[in-house]
Amino acid sequence: MTDTAARVHELNLYRQYFDLVAAGTKTIEVRVKYPHLADLAAGDVIRFRIRGTDETCEVRVKRVTEYPDFEALLDGEGPANVNPTATREQQLANIRTIYPREKEALGALAIEIGGIAAR
């Protein structure tokens, strides 16, 4: 896929995670497998936005992997790739605060992201 054909997905992100993505230290984004993310694929661009601001950061999707739940995702991807500033247990609690168990039941996506997307 060429840069001109790359699909752009806009997703909101909390400040603490946005800063890790912008710094390049967060390489795995965790999302529930919502229908609107079903077509997310390697080569796409994600434009992360801090809700209520004009701050954005664009990254390239390297890979999307589906897991049955957040625990399997953290075990499969490594907690340090999801959030290098928190323990596995802290991350699991934080993710489940954002996504309650009924959302987690939809499945979990590990989205490997690369550096700032060149467009």
Backbone as JSON, one array per atom type, in Angstrom:
{
  "sequence": "MTDTAARVHELNLYRQYFDLVAAGTKTIEVRVKYPHLADLAAGDVIRFRIRGTDETCEVRVKRVTEYPDFEALLDGEGPANVNPTATREQQLANIRTIYPREKEALGALAIEIGGIAAR",
  "N": [[0.85, -1.18, 0.0], [0.62, 2.16, -0.85], [1.72, 5.37, 0.39], [-0.1, 7.33, -0.4], [-2.41, 5.91, -0.7], [-3.0, 4.96, 1.77], [-5.22, 4.22, 4.38], [-6.74, 6.34, 6.76], [-7.33, 6.28, 10.15], [-9.11, 7.71, 12.74], [-8.56, 8.01, 16.13], [-9.29, 8.41, 19.57], [-7.2, 9.2, 22.38], [-5.96, 8.89, 25.67], [-4.12, 11.41, 27.44], [-1.76, 10.46, 28.86], [-1.11, 8.1, 27.48], [-0.95, 9.02, 24.89], [1.32, 10.65, 25.01], [3.3, 8.68, 25.38], [3.1, 7.29, 22.95], [3.79, 9.34, 21.14], [6.42, 9.72, 21.92], [7.49, 7.4, 21.07], [7.78, 5.18, 22.66], [5.69, 3.54, 23.33], [4.58, 0.84, 21.7], [2.55, -0.89, 21.14], [-0.84, -0.6, 20.73], [-3.85, -0.94, 22.48], [-7.05, -2.11, 21.85], [-10.61, -2.65, 21.92], [-12.26, -5.11, 19.98], [-14.06, -3.64, 18.1], [-16.65, -3.21, 15.62], [-16.04, -1.05, 13.85], [-13.32, -1.13, 13.69], [-12.67, -3.33, 12.3], [-11.58, -3.43, 9.73], [-9.03, -2.47, 10.01], [-5.64, -2.47, 9.18], [-2.24, -3.56, 8.45], [-0.11, -1.02, 7.28], [-2.01, 0.98, 7.24], [-2.83, 4.23, 8.58], [-2.93, 5.65, 11.78], [-4.46, 8.31, 13.3], [-4.0, 9.67, 16.2], [-5.77, 11.41, 18.67], [-5.99, 13.73, 21.29], [-8.77, 13.92, 23.14], [-10.91, 16.71, 22.87], [-8.94, 18.5, 22.23], [-6.62, 19.97, 19.86], [-4.44, 18.48, 19.46], [-2.61, 16.08, 17.78], [-1.24, 12.94, 16.66], [0.3, 11.03, 14.29], [0.64, 7.68, 13.33], [2.02, 4.73, 11.84], [0.42, 1.66, 11.08], [1.7, -1.43, 11.84], [1.03, -4.06, 12.31], [-1.83, -6.05, 13.14], [-3.21, -7.88, 15.68], [-5.4, -10.3, 16.92], [-6.81, -11.1, 20.08], [-8.32, -13.2, 22.62], [-8.88, -11.93, 25.04], [-7.86, -9.29, 27.34], [-5.86, -10.14, 29.11], [-4.59, -12.27, 27.75], [-3.64, -10.8, 25.6], [-1.77, -9.02, 26.83], [0.04, -10.93, 27.77], [0.87, -12.08, 25.37], [1.94, -9.94, 23.89], [3.64, -8.57, 25.56], [3.91, -6.62, 28.37], [5.55, -4.31, 28.58], [5.63, -3.26, 26.02], [3.13, -2.28, 25.66], [2.67, -0.41, 27.71], [5.29, 1.07, 28.97], [5.61, 2.2, 31.45], [4.17, 1.06, 33.48], [3.19, -1.73, 35.56], [2.25, -5.12, 34.66], [-0.09, -5.86, 36.05], [-1.1, -3.36, 36.84], [-1.6, -2.28, 34.32], [-3.55, -4.03, 33.32], [-5.65, -3.48, 35.09], [-6.03, -0.75, 34.47], [-6.75, -0.86, 31.74], [-9.12, -2.28, 31.92], [-10.63, -0.47, 33.28], [-11.09, 1.4, 31.35], [-12.3, -0.16, 29.37], [-14.98, -2.04, 30.09], [-15.8, -5.41, 31.23], [-17.85, -6.49, 29.6], [-17.36, -5.28, 27.17], [-14.78, -6.19, 26.69], [-15.35, -8.82, 26.14], [-15.91, -8.82, 23.45], [-13.55, -9.23, 22.23], [-10.02, -8.6, 21.93], [-7.76, -6.26, 20.49], [-4.42, -6.07, 19.48], [-2.54, -3.58, 18.37], [0.15, -3.07, 16.53], [2.28, -0.38, 16.3], [4.2, 1.93, 14.39], [6.78, 4.38, 13.93], [6.28, 7.96, 13.65], [3.98, 8.65, 11.15], [4.85, 9.11, 7.79], [3.55, 11.32, 5.46]],
  "CA": [[0.0, 0.0, 0.0], [1.4, 3.38, -0.91], [1.31, 6.39, 1.36], [-1.27, 8.07, -0.88], [-3.58, 5.05, -0.59], [-3.18, 4.52, 3.15], [-6.44, 4.67, 5.05], [-6.47, 7.03, 8.02], [-8.32, 6.03, 11.2], [-8.98, 8.67, 13.84], [-8.87, 7.4, 17.43], [-8.97, 9.22, 20.75], [-6.23, 8.6, 23.28], [-5.7, 9.67, 26.88], [-2.84, 12.14, 27.43], [-0.6, 9.67, 29.3], [-0.77, 7.16, 26.42], [-0.57, 9.84, 23.74], [2.72, 11.05, 25.2], [4.14, 7.5, 25.15], [3.1, 7.04, 21.51], [4.56, 10.42, 20.51], [7.83, 9.51, 22.25], [7.93, 6.17, 20.44], [8.02, 4.11, 23.64], [4.52, 2.66, 23.32], [4.54, 0.27, 20.35], [1.32, -1.67, 21.0], [-2.08, 0.05, 21.17], [-4.87, -1.93, 22.84], [-8.43, -1.7, 21.57], [-11.63, -3.69, 21.82], [-12.53, -5.44, 18.58], [-15.3, -3.02, 17.65], [-16.85, -3.35, 14.17], [-15.39, 0.01, 13.07], [-11.88, -1.42, 13.58], [-12.53, -4.63, 11.63], [-10.77, -3.34, 8.52], [-7.72, -1.92, 10.33], [-4.63, -3.39, 8.65], [-0.88, -3.07, 8.27], [-0.01, 0.01, 6.25], [-2.92, 2.07, 7.55], [-2.35, 5.29, 9.47], [-3.83, 6.04, 12.88], [-4.28, 9.67, 13.81], [-4.45, 9.74, 17.58], [-6.14, 12.75, 19.11], [-6.4, 13.89, 22.68], [-10.13, 14.45, 23.07], [-11.11, 18.09, 23.29], [-7.8, 19.34, 21.85], [-6.19, 19.86, 18.47], [-3.2, 17.71, 19.45], [-2.68, 14.8, 17.09], [-0.01, 12.23, 16.38], [0.0, 9.99, 13.31], [1.54, 6.53, 13.33], [1.74, 3.7, 10.85], [0.08, 0.34, 11.62], [2.6, -2.48, 11.36], [0.39, -5.36, 12.46], [-3.0, -6.12, 14.02], [-3.37, -9.25, 16.16], [-6.59, -10.45, 17.76], [-6.71, -11.96, 21.26], [-9.64, -13.4, 23.23], [-9.08, -11.01, 26.15], [-6.72, -8.42, 27.62], [-4.79, -10.9, 29.74], [-3.87, -12.96, 26.68], [-2.94, -9.78, 24.84], [-0.58, -8.59, 27.57], [0.99, -12.04, 27.79], [1.38, -12.29, 24.03], [2.66, -8.78, 23.35], [4.59, -8.04, 26.53], [3.4, -5.39, 28.97], [6.43, -3.14, 28.33], [5.31, -2.7, 24.71], [1.83, -1.61, 25.78], [2.9, 0.76, 28.56], [6.54, 0.82, 29.67], [5.66, 2.88, 32.75], [3.26, 0.4, 34.44], [3.29, -3.18, 35.66], [1.2, -5.87, 33.98], [-1.31, -5.78, 36.85], [-1.61, -1.98, 36.72], [-2.13, -2.11, 32.97], [-4.8, -4.77, 33.21], [-6.66, -2.69, 35.81], [-6.29, 0.48, 33.71], [-7.47, -1.2, 30.51], [-10.48, -2.68, 32.29], [-11.34, 0.75, 33.66], [-11.5, 2.01, 30.08], [-13.19, -1.11, 28.69], [-15.55, -3.01, 31.02], [-15.73, -6.82, 30.8], [-18.76, -6.8, 28.49], [-16.66, -4.85, 25.95], [-13.66, -7.12, 26.52], [-15.91, -10.05, 25.58], [-15.91, -8.69, 22.0], [-12.2, -9.56, 21.77], [-9.04, -7.53, 22.1], [-6.84, -6.08, 19.38], [-3.11, -5.5, 19.69], [-2.19, -2.87, 17.14], [1.55, -2.66, 16.57], [2.42, 0.89, 15.61], [5.57, 2.37, 14.14], [7.08, 5.8, 14.14], [5.36, 8.95, 13.11], [3.72, 8.32, 9.76], [5.19, 10.09, 6.76], [2.39, 11.41, 4.56]],
  "C": [[0.89, 1.24, 0.0], [0.89, 4.39, 0.1], [0.05, 7.11, 0.91], [-2.54, 7.24, -0.74], [-3.87, 4.61, 0.85], [-4.47, 5.09, 3.73], [-6.04, 5.3, 6.38], [-7.64, 6.77, 8.96], [-8.07, 7.04, 12.31], [-9.44, 8.0, 15.13], [-8.47, 8.35, 18.54], [-8.02, 8.45, 21.65], [-6.07, 9.5, 24.49], [-4.3, 10.27, 26.82], [-1.65, 11.23, 27.78], [-0.16, 8.68, 28.22], [-0.33, 7.88, 25.15], [0.91, 10.22, 23.84], [3.68, 9.88, 24.96], [4.22, 7.16, 23.66], [3.97, 8.07, 20.81], [6.06, 10.26, 20.76], [8.39, 8.24, 21.6], [8.18, 5.02, 21.39], [6.85, 3.16, 23.79], [4.37, 2.15, 21.89], [3.33, -0.61, 20.1], [0.16, -0.87, 21.57], [-3.12, -1.03, 21.39], [-6.24, -1.34, 22.56], [-9.34, -2.91, 21.65], [-11.9, -3.9, 20.34], [-13.93, -4.94, 18.19], [-15.42, -3.19, 16.14], [-16.12, -2.28, 13.35], [-13.88, -0.18, 12.94], [-11.62, -2.72, 12.82], [-11.63, -4.57, 10.4], [-9.39, -2.72, 8.76], [-6.65, -2.93, 9.91], [-3.26, -2.73, 8.58], [-0.84, -2.1, 7.09], [-0.94, 1.18, 6.47], [-2.23, 3.08, 8.47], [-3.4, 5.5, 10.55], [-3.46, 7.45, 13.28], [-4.88, 9.69, 15.21], [-4.7, 11.19, 17.94], [-6.46, 12.71, 20.59], [-7.75, 14.6, 22.63], [-10.2, 15.88, 23.61], [-9.95, 19.01, 22.96], [-7.54, 19.18, 20.35], [-4.91, 19.03, 18.35], [-3.42, 16.35, 18.79], [-1.28, 14.23, 16.88], [-0.37, 11.11, 15.42], [1.08, 8.92, 13.34], [1.1, 5.54, 12.27], [1.43, 2.39, 11.56], [1.02, -0.68, 10.99], [1.91, -3.84, 11.33], [-0.81, -5.21, 13.37], [-3.19, -7.59, 14.38], [-4.55, -9.31, 17.11], [-6.31, -11.43, 18.9], [-8.1, -12.11, 21.87], [-9.94, -12.43, 24.37], [-7.79, -10.22, 26.41], [-5.56, -9.15, 28.28], [-3.95, -11.61, 28.69], [-3.07, -11.96, 25.84], [-1.67, -9.34, 25.55], [0.48, -9.69, 27.62], [1.64, -12.24, 26.43], [2.25, -11.17, 23.51], [3.74, -8.25, 24.28], [4.13, -6.7, 27.07], [4.24, -4.15, 28.68], [6.16, -2.5, 26.98], [3.99, -1.93, 24.73], [1.96, -0.33, 26.6], [4.16, 0.51, 29.38], [6.63, 1.44, 31.05], [4.8, 2.2, 33.81], [3.47, -1.11, 34.43], [2.14, -3.83, 34.9], [-0.13, -5.72, 34.72], [-1.93, -4.4, 36.78], [-2.24, -1.77, 35.35], [-3.46, -2.81, 32.81], [-5.93, -4.01, 33.91], [-7.02, -1.43, 35.03], [-7.11, 0.2, 32.45], [-8.91, -1.55, 30.84], [-11.29, -1.52, 32.86], [-11.88, 1.44, 32.41], [-12.55, 1.15, 29.4], [-13.72, -2.12, 29.71], [-15.59, -4.42, 30.4], [-16.69, -7.15, 29.65], [-18.18, -6.33, 27.15], [-15.5, -5.79, 25.64], [-14.12, -8.43, 25.87], [-15.98, -10.01, 24.05], [-14.58, -9.14, 21.39], [-11.3, -8.35, 21.92], [-8.11, -7.47, 20.89], [-5.54, -5.48, 19.89], [-2.7, -4.88, 18.37], [-0.74, -2.42, 17.28], [1.7, -1.42, 15.7], [3.89, 1.25, 15.48], [5.72, 3.84, 14.41], [6.03, 6.71, 13.54], [5.23, 8.7, 11.61], [4.13, 9.46, 8.84], [4.02, 10.13, 5.79], [2.7, 12.33, 3.43]]
}
